[in-house]
């Protein structure tokens, strides 16, 4: 059996309880060494075999999995953050299905949520933004034209941009070209939830200079949107006294009694 486990965004105690229990039981762990906190490997039993996938091709990774399966071993494929986001897991799962190997995915905390916790942000503030766009700039891997930064920027929703710190000047220009005002709040969070985490709040226009001034060139998530300023928002109706839910009836104002 193979488990694709999300390691979380950095802090080792942000892995799920299920994910940690699987690490403790695993006979084989294939981990993304360039991205995860390797402190997590301390949970593995002494006889567990570990492999750093940063040094391996897809074919080499799947060969290790097939060998483990032939020996009826439990394999954990430990991915950074949340495996369904930029995790390249679909191609691995397709291979496993073709070979009749059972697998399961265990979710994890993605970097944008670790970054939000660092800055005490709520991405979905009433009357500010009710959507979070998670995307990236095209690099070595292209992005569909319909999903360009400009096409998303026109919504002025909250946005988390991954894998784009090395192109931050281009990102800033394209965010503005697409519809964000230059003074729109933005943030750069480097290695969210790691011990050496750094976070900087700025504007869309000043993203490049803030990144350069602080030596941030990689391993950061860029957040954009008015929700970062957490001002001029409406209170949620969910907890309003006159709001009815399945579990709570409206409460009358004292003036009506």
C-alpha positions as CSV (number, residue, x, y, z in Angstrom):
1,X,0.0,0.0,0.0
2,X,1.2,3.5,-0.9
3,X,0.3,6.7,0.9
4,X,0.8,10.1,-0.6
5,X,1.2,12.3,2.6
6,X,1.2,16.0,2.7
7,X,4.1,17.1,5.0
8,X,2.6,20.5,5.6
9,X,4.3,23.8,4.9
10,X,7.2,23.7,7.2
11,X,6.8,23.3,11.0
12,X,7.0,19.6,11.7
13,X,4.0,19.6,14.0
14,X,1.7,20.9,11.2
15,X,1.6,17.4,9.6
16,X,-1.8,15.7,10.2
17,X,-2.2,13.1,12.9
18,X,-2.9,10.6,10.2
19,X,0.2,11.5,8.3
20,X,2.4,11.2,11.4
21,X,1.0,7.8,12.2
22,X,1.8,6.6,8.7
23,X,5.4,7.9,9.0
24,X,5.7,5.9,12.2
25,X,4.5,2.7,10.5
26,X,6.2,3.1,7.1
27,X,8.7,0.6,5.8
28,X,9.8,2.9,3.0
29,X,9.6,6.7,2.9
30,X,10.3,8.7,-0.3
31,X,10.5,12.3,0.6
32,X,10.9,15.6,-1.2
33,X,14.2,16.5,0.4
34,X,14.5,20.0,-1.1
35,X,11.1,21.1,0.2
36,X,10.1,19.3,3.4
37,X,11.3,19.7,6.9
38,X,13.4,16.6,7.4
39,X,12.8,16.6,11.1
40,X,9.7,14.7,10.1
41,X,11.9,11.7,9.3
42,X,12.7,11.4,13.0
43,X,9.3,9.8,13.4
44,X,10.3,6.8,11.2
45,X,11.3,3.5,12.8
46,X,15.0,2.6,12.7
47,X,14.7,0.0,10.0
48,X,12.7,2.2,7.6
49,X,14.4,2.9,4.3
50,X,14.3,6.5,3.2
51,X,15.0,8.0,-0.2
52,X,15.3,11.7,-1.2
53,X,13.2,12.2,-4.4
54,X,15.1,15.5,-5.1
55,X,17.8,13.2,-6.5
56,X,15.5,10.9,-8.4
57,X,13.5,10.8,-11.6
58,X,9.9,9.7,-11.8
59,X,11.0,6.3,-13.1
60,X,13.4,5.8,-10.2
61,X,10.7,6.8,-7.7
62,X,8.2,4.4,-9.1
63,X,10.8,1.6,-9.3
64,X,11.3,2.0,-5.5
65,X,7.6,1.8,-4.9
66,X,7.2,-1.3,-7.1
67,X,10.0,-3.0,-5.3
68,X,8.5,-2.2,-1.9
69,X,5.1,-3.5,-3.1
70,X,6.7,-6.8,-4.3
71,X,7.9,-7.2,-0.7
72,X,4.5,-6.2,0.8
73,X,5.9,-3.1,2.5
74,X,4.1,0.1,3.4
75,X,5.4,3.1,1.4
76,X,4.9,6.7,2.3
77,X,5.5,9.2,-0.5
78,X,6.0,12.4,1.5
79,X,5.2,15.5,-0.4
80,X,5.6,19.1,0.7
81,X,2.5,21.2,1.7
82,X,-0.7,19.8,0.2
83,X,-0.1,17.1,-2.4
84,X,-2.9,18.2,-4.7
85,X,-1.2,21.6,-5.3
86,X,1.8,21.5,-7.5
87,X,2.7,18.1,-6.1
88,X,3.1,16.2,-9.4
89,X,1.2,13.3,-7.9
90,X,-1.3,12.5,-10.7
91,X,1.4,10.9,-12.9
92,X,2.6,8.8,-10.0
93,X,-1.0,7.7,-9.3
94,X,-1.6,6.8,-12.9
95,X,1.4,4.5,-12.9
96,X,0.2,2.8,-9.7
97,X,-3.3,2.3,-11.1
98,X,-1.7,0.7,-14.3
99,X,0.2,-1.7,-12.1
100,X,-2.7,-2.5,-9.8
101,X,-1.1,-0.9,-6.7
102,X,-3.5,0.5,-4.1
103,X,-2.9,4.0,-2.9
104,X,-4.4,6.8,-0.7
105,X,-3.8,10.5,-0.3
106,X,-3.5,12.2,3.0
107,X,-3.9,16.0,2.8
108,X,-1.6,18.6,4.3
109,X,-1.4,22.3,5.1
110,X,-0.4,24.4,2.1
111,X,2.0,27.3,2.2
112,X,-0.6,29.9,1.6
113,X,-2.4,28.9,4.7
114,X,0.8,28.8,6.7
115,X,1.4,32.3,5.4
116,X,-2.1,33.5,6.4
117,X,-1.6,32.2,9.9
118,X,1.7,34.1,10.2
119,X,0.0,37.4,9.2
120,X,-3.3,36.7,10.9
121,X,-5.2,37.0,7.6
122,X,-8.7,35.9,6.6
123,X,-8.7,35.5,2.9
124,X,-12.5,35.7,2.6
125,X,-13.7,38.9,4.3
126,X,-17.3,39.9,3.6
127,X,-17.6,42.8,1.1
128,X,-13.8,42.6,0.4
129,X,-13.2,39.2,-1.1
130,X,-15.1,35.9,-1.0
131,X,-12.6,34.0,-3.2
132,X,-9.0,32.8,-3.0
133,X,-7.1,32.3,-6.3
134,X,-4.1,30.0,-6.0
135,X,-1.8,30.2,-9.1
136,X,1.7,30.8,-10.3
137,X,3.6,32.5,-13.1
138,X,4.7,30.4,-16.1
139,X,8.3,29.2,-15.8
140,X,9.9,26.0,-16.9
141,X,6.3,24.6,-16.8
142,X,3.8,26.6,-18.8
143,X,0.5,27.9,-17.6
144,X,-2.7,27.8,-19.8
145,X,-3.3,31.2,-21.4
146,X,-6.8,31.3,-19.9
147,X,-5.2,31.2,-16.5
148,X,-2.8,34.1,-16.9
149,X,-2.0,36.4,-14.0
150,X,-3.8,39.2,-15.8
151,X,-7.0,37.2,-16.3
152,X,-7.1,36.4,-12.5
153,X,-6.1,39.9,-11.4
154,X,-9.1,41.5,-13.0
155,X,-11.3,39.9,-10.3
156,X,-9.4,41.7,-7.5
157,X,-10.0,38.7,-5.3
158,X,-7.5,37.4,-2.7
159,X,-4.6,35.7,-4.5
160,X,-1.8,33.4,-3.5
161,X,1.0,33.1,-6.0
162,X,3.4,30.1,-5.7
163,X,6.7,29.3,-7.4
164,X,7.2,32.9,-8.7
165,X,9.5,34.7,-6.3
166,X,12.4,34.6,-8.8
167,X,10.1,36.5,-11.3
168,X,8.6,39.0,-8.8
169,X,9.2,42.1,-10.9
170,X,7.3,40.5,-13.8
171,X,4.6,39.4,-11.4
172,X,4.1,42.9,-9.9
173,X,3.8,44.4,-13.4
174,X,1.4,41.8,-14.6
175,X,-0.8,42.0,-11.5
176,X,-1.1,45.8,-12.0
177,X,-1.7,45.4,-15.8
178,X,-4.5,42.9,-15.0
179,X,-6.4,45.1,-12.6
180,X,-5.0,45.4,-9.1
181,X,-4.2,48.9,-8.1
182,X,-0.5,49.6,-7.4
183,X,-1.3,50.3,-3.8
184,X,-3.2,47.0,-3.3
185,X,-1.9,45.3,-0.1
186,X,0.5,42.4,-0.7
187,X,2.8,40.2,1.3
188,X,5.9,38.1,0.8
189,X,6.2,35.1,3.2
190,X,9.4,33.2,3.0
191,X,9.4,29.6,4.3
192,X,6.1,30.0,6.0
193,X,6.0,28.3,9.5
194,X,9.7,27.2,9.3
195,X,12.0,28.4,12.1
196,X,13.7,30.9,9.7
197,X,10.4,32.2,8.4
198,X,10.3,35.8,7.2
199,X,7.2,37.9,6.4
200,X,6.9,41.3,4.8
201,X,3.7,43.3,4.1
202,X,3.9,45.8,1.3
203,X,2.0,46.7,-1.8
204,X,1.7,45.1,-5.3
205,X,3.9,47.9,-6.7
206,X,6.7,47.5,-4.0
207,X,6.9,43.7,-4.1
208,X,10.1,43.7,-6.2
209,X,12.0,46.2,-4.0
210,X,10.9,44.5,-0.7
211,X,12.0,41.2,-2.0
212,X,15.4,42.6,-3.2
213,X,16.0,44.5,0.1
214,X,15.5,41.4,2.1
215,X,17.3,38.9,-0.1
216,X,14.1,36.9,-0.9
217,X,14.7,35.0,-4.2
218,X,12.9,31.7,-3.7
219,X,10.9,29.5,-1.3
220,X,8.2,32.2,-0.7
221,X,4.5,32.6,-1.4
222,X,3.2,35.9,-2.5
223,X,-0.2,37.1,-1.2
224,X,-2.2,39.8,-2.9
225,X,-5.5,41.5,-2.1
226,X,-7.3,44.0,0.1
227,X,-8.0,41.2,2.7
228,X,-4.4,41.5,3.7
229,X,-5.2,44.9,5.2
230,X,-8.2,43.4,7.1
231,X,-10.0,46.8,7.1
232,X,-13.3,48.1,5.7
233,X,-14.9,44.7,5.8
234,X,-18.4,43.7,6.9
235,X,-19.0,41.5,9.9
236,X,-20.1,37.9,9.1
237,X,-23.8,37.4,9.1
238,X,-23.3,33.9,10.6
239,X,-23.1,35.2,14.1
240,X,-25.5,38.1,13.8
241,X,-28.3,38.1,16.4
242,X,-31.0,38.3,13.7
243,X,-29.5,35.5,11.5
244,X,-31.2,32.1,11.6
245,X,-29.4,28.9,11.1
246,X,-30.3,25.2,11.4
247,X,-29.0,25.3,14.9
248,X,-30.0,28.8,16.2
249,X,-33.1,30.9,16.0
250,X,-33.0,34.7,15.6
251,X,-32.7,36.5,18.9
252,X,-35.0,39.5,19.3
253,X,-33.5,42.9,20.0
254,X,-34.2,44.1,23.6
255,X,-36.1,47.0,22.2
256,X,-38.6,44.6,20.7
257,X,-39.4,42.9,24.0
